[in-house]
């Protein structure tokens, strides 16, 4: 609602039907007591800049950082009412903080969800989701083509609590179907996948999940809501590593889970409240600032990645290039259908296996050798020995992660400079 001149609160007009949001999730409602329009649909970029924050009495223009661990109550009765849930308000910054809440509200509206819960990391978001939706004896089906730490979480840690996972090829719908058991509760995937950029049919998997009383959980870190909105395609929960593109400059660690109020605001929020997988106020403030430029950064990343992928395909030392924007990509048409851009991450295999990949990486002078992605700075890594180094070698091969594979997160430098930096090493292969 509008509160006088230049004081506004943005609120969502949403509907949750079994975890799926309708088109009204795009609406930013501005109730008014003056001549401003009401119930107007505003654009993604407006939401990214202004949604979710309530200006304080200090009149600040940029969002405030509430660096406080606790809050003061007017009376013992008010404290009791806050803790019991009878009165809304801040309790303790492990689970209620105004800066974190602002980030959660903004990301929720960008994803078309009712509720978002922020976490300390992207892996924290996945763990929180699993702990909030699964119990001993439950089963998951997951794509093989996921982040290495996620594989370790599912295979080595959740199994200690009798939660088992079956891994299947991401693009084989029949394999997903055959892997589902009576105990299956979650279908989990990343699309595009890390690092070979396989694209899953979210709508088809959502239909399969719901036909078997399962939740479809989609890691959307590579695309962000600027390029892909899994909830609108039928997914129940969206996972983010805010560390990546939501921040966009490699500054902070954080994660998030987005979905409907009943699901995210219930047991998933309860895990954060009690288990403490919480996001810090400072990190939330950094992510709020990152969201303001999300779309324009993603467009620039996509444009540069497309140019680099096309150039790499023409290099003699490159055996293959994995990028959804290439017509040679096996799911190019699907990516064009369910995404509005092809992303900023690509991978390619070079001659010489690991030795060739390492020689190329070590020859760079501009590109940063680091396993992070989603940065304004271009980064390069060897997945088989870094991000997926703890994954069994056979499982790596099944996921398409060969010893000669190199992953690049294309930044915002001049593309000619990135090409020149890679060419130095490619000429040695």
N, C-alpha and C positions, 0 to 999 in steps of 0.2 A: 504494500500500500504506500501511497505517497504521504509523507508526513511534513507538510509545509514545503517551502522552497528548498530544493536540493537535499531533502532528507527522505530516503526511500528504503523500503524493505521489499525484496523480491521474494515471491512465493510461487511454488509449483502448483499447477492444476493437473493432477495425475490420477490414474486409475490403475489399480493392481488386480489382475485376473490371473491367479495361479502363477505369479511371478513374471507375467508379461505385461508390458506397458503399451497403452494405445497411443494414438497420435497426439492426444492432449498433453502428453509429457513434453511436447515441444513448446508449450505455452508458458510464458512468463506473465503471470497475472499482476496487473497494476491497478488495484482498487483505488478509487480517487474520490475526493470530495471537491475537486476543482474541475477544470475543463480538460484535464488530461484523459486520453482514451483508456478504456478498460478492456481487459481480456484481449489484448493485442498480442499477436504472435510476433516475437522479435527474433532476430537472427542468432546463429551460433556465436558469432564474435561478440555480440552484445552480452549474451549470457556469460561468455568466458571472461569478460572484463568486469561485469557488474553483479552477477547473480550471487546470492548466498550470504552477503555480508550486511550486518546491521550496524550502521554508524553509531558511535557512542556519543555521549553528551559533550565530548571534547571537540566534535566537529571535524575530525580528521578526514582527509581525502583518501589517503592510502590506508589499507587495512592495518589495524593495530595488532601487535604481538602481545598476547597475554602470558607473560612469563611468571606465572604463579602456580604453586603446587596445590594450594587450597583456597577456599573462599569463606568469607565471613557472613554469618547469618544474623538476622535482626533479633532472633530469640531462640531458645531451646526448642520451642514448638516448631519454628520454621525449619530448623535443622532436621528435626525428626520427620517433618513433612517432605523435605527434599530427599532424604535417604529412603523413605518408604515409597516414593514415587507419587505421592498425593499432590505435590506441588512441583511444577517444572522449574528447572534452574540448575545452576552449577553446583557440583558437589565436591569433586576432586579431579585434578587434571589428568589422572590416569584414564578417565573415561568421559569427562565433560570439560571442555576448554573452548572458549569462544573462537579462537583462531582456528583450531582444528575443526570445529563445527562448521565454520565458514567454508573451509576447503571441502568438507564432506558435502555440504549443500550444493556447492558450485559443481563439483564433479558429478553428483547425482543428476542434476538437470542436464548436463552436457551428454550424459549417457542415456537419458530418458528413463531414469530409475526414480523410485520414491525415496530410497534411503541409501546412504553410503556410510560405511564404517572405515575409518582410516587406521592404518597399522604402521608398525615401526619399519617394515620393509615389504618388498613384494613377496618374498618367501613367507614372511609373517602373515600376509593376507591369505596365501594358500593354506598354511597351517591352521589359521583361524577359521577358515571356511570348512576345512575337514573336521576340525574338532567341534564346530558348531552344528554340523549336519550328519555326522557319522557316529556310530557306536561300535563296540566290539562285535565281531561277526559280520559286519557290513563289507561290501565289496564295491570297488570302482572299476570302470573301464577307462583307460587313458590312451591317448595317442602315444606312439613311440617317439614322435618328433617333438619333444618338449625339452625345456631347459634342464641341464644336467643336475642341478640341485633339486629340482622337482622330482626327477627320477629317484634320487637318493632318498628324499623325504618319503616317497610312496613305497619304495622297495626295502629300505633299511630301518626306517623309524616307525612309520605307521603299522608295519607288520608286528612290531613289539606289542601293539594293542589289539592284535587280531583283526586288523583292517587290511584287506588284501587288494591288490591291483593287478588287472590283466592289461597288458600293453598290446595295442593293435596298430596296423598301418593307418595313418591319418585319413587317407583318401579312400579306403576300402569300406564302404558302408556295410557290406555283408559281414565283414570281419567284426565290426562293432556289434552287429545284431547277434552273431554267434557267441560273442563273449559275454553277453548279458546273462546273469543268473537271477534266481529269485531274491538273492541277497543284495543285488546291485542297487545302489542308491544314487551314484553320480557317474556321468560321462564327462570327462575332462579333456580339454584340448587347448592348444595355442594355434591361432591362425592369424597371420602367417606364422609358420613354425620357426623355431630357433635351432639350427642356423640355415636350414636348407629351403626355407620359405615355402613349404607346402601349404596349400590352401584347403581348408575343410569346408564342406557345404553345411553352414550353420543351420539353415532352415531344415534340411533333411535330418540332421542329427537331433535337432530339437523335437521333431515329430517322432523320431525313434525313441528318444528319451521319455517323452510324455506318454507314449503308447505303452511303456514298460514301467510307469510310475517312478521315473528317475528324474534327477535334475541335470540340466546341461549347464556346465560351468566353462566359461570361455576366458582365457587369458588374452586380453586385448592390448597388451603393452606395446606391441610393435606398431599397431595402427592408431591407437587412441580413438576417442569419439570423433575426432576431426575427420577420420577416414572411414570408420566402421562403427556401427552401433549394434552389437550382438543382441541386446534385449529386443530391439525392433524386429530382429530376424527369428525370434523365438527362444533365445537363451534365457535361463532363469537367473544366473549370477554372472557378473563380469568381474574379473580380477585385474588389478593393475600393479605393476611395479612403477610407482610414481618417480622412482629414481631415474627412470629413462626419459621419455619424451615429455612427460608432464612437467618435470623440472626443466629439462632441455639444455642444461649447462653443466651437468655433472657435479652438482654441489651437495646434494642431500640424499639420504636414504629414506624411503617410505613406500607404503603400499596402500591398497584400498580394495574394498569389496562393495559392489553396487548391485542392487536388486529392489525387490518390493519391501515395503515396511514390515510386513509380517515376518518375512524370512530373515532379512538382514537386521532389522531392529529387535529381533528376538534372541535366538540362541547365538547367532554370530556376534552381535553386540555384547552378549553376555560373556563370551570368551574374552573379548578385549577388556571388559570391565573387571573380570575376576582374574584372568590370566596375565593381564598387563602387557599385551603385545601392542602397545600404544604408540602413536605418532607424537613427536614433540611439537610444541607450539611454534618454535622457530622454523622447523622443517615445513610445517603446514603453511606458514607465511611465504616461504620460498616457493612452494608449489602453487599457491594462489597467484603469485607473480608470474610463474611459468605458464599457467593456464591462460593468462591474458594474451599471450602471443602464440598460442598453440597452433591455430590454424595456419597462420602465415609461415610459421617455421616448418610445419609438416608439408606444406606445398613446396617450399624451397628444398627440403630434404628429398621429396619425391622427384622433383625435377632433376636434381643433381644425380640421384641414384640411377635414374633412367639413362641419363647420358653416360654415366660410368659403366653401367651394365652393357650397353650397346657397344661401347669402346672395347671392353674386355672380351666380348665375344669375337672380336676381330684379331685378338692377339695370339700369335702362334704358340706361345707357352701355356695358354689357358685351354684346358680340356673341356670344361663346361661352365656355364654361369647359371646360378639360381636366383632369379628375380621375377616376381609375378608380372612385372610390366613388359617383359619380353614375350613376343609371340611364340617363342620356342618353349616357354614354361608350360608344363602340362595342364596347369589349372588357370591359365591366363584368362580365359573367358569367364570362369567363375569369379576370379578376383575382380574383374571389371564389373561384374554384376552386383557383388555384395560390398564392395569397397568404393570409395570415391577417389582413391589414390592408391598407389602400389607400395608406399612406404619407403623408408630410408635405409633399409638393411638388405644387403645382398651377400651371397657367398659364391665362391668359384674354386674349382679344382685346378691345380697346376701340375705340370710335369715334375717328376722327381720325388713324389710322395712327401713324407714329412721333411726330408732334407731340402727339397725344393721350396716347400711352403715356408720353412724357417729362413731360408736364404732370401726369399722375397721380403719377408717381414723385417729381417735384420738390415735390409738395404734401404729401408725408408728413412727419410730425414725429416719429413714434415708430419706425416701421419703418426698418430700416437699409438704405441704398442700397449694396449690395455684391453681388458675383457668387457669394459662397460660399453654401453651403446646409448643412442638417443641424445648425444651431445652435439653442441655446435661445432666441436672439433671432430674431425674424422678419426675413427679408431679402427685398429686392425688386430685380429687375434687368430690363433690356431685352435679351433674348438676341440680337436681330439686330445690336446694336451693341456687345455685350460678349462673352459666352461663345462666340457663333457669328459674331463680327464678321470673322474671317479666312476664313470659309467663303464660297465663291462664292455670289452672290445667288440665282442660279437653283437651286442645291443647297439653299439655305435654304428657299426657297419649296416645293421638292419635299418637304422634311422638315416642312412645316407651320409654319415659323417666319416669320410675317408681320411687317411693320413695326409693327403695332399690338399685338403679343403682349407680355405682361408675365408674368414668372415670379415666384412667391412661394414661399419655403420658410417654412412656418408654424411659428413658435416656440412657446414655452410661456407667453407673456403671457396675460392675460385676453382672451378672444376678442372681447368687446365693445369693448375698446380698439383692437384691430386693425381691426375693422370701422369704427369711428369715424375712425381715421386714414386709411383708404382712401376713406371717403365724402367727405371734404373735397375730394379730387381728382376723384372720380367726378362730383360735382355741377357741375364746371367743363366737362364734356365734352358 
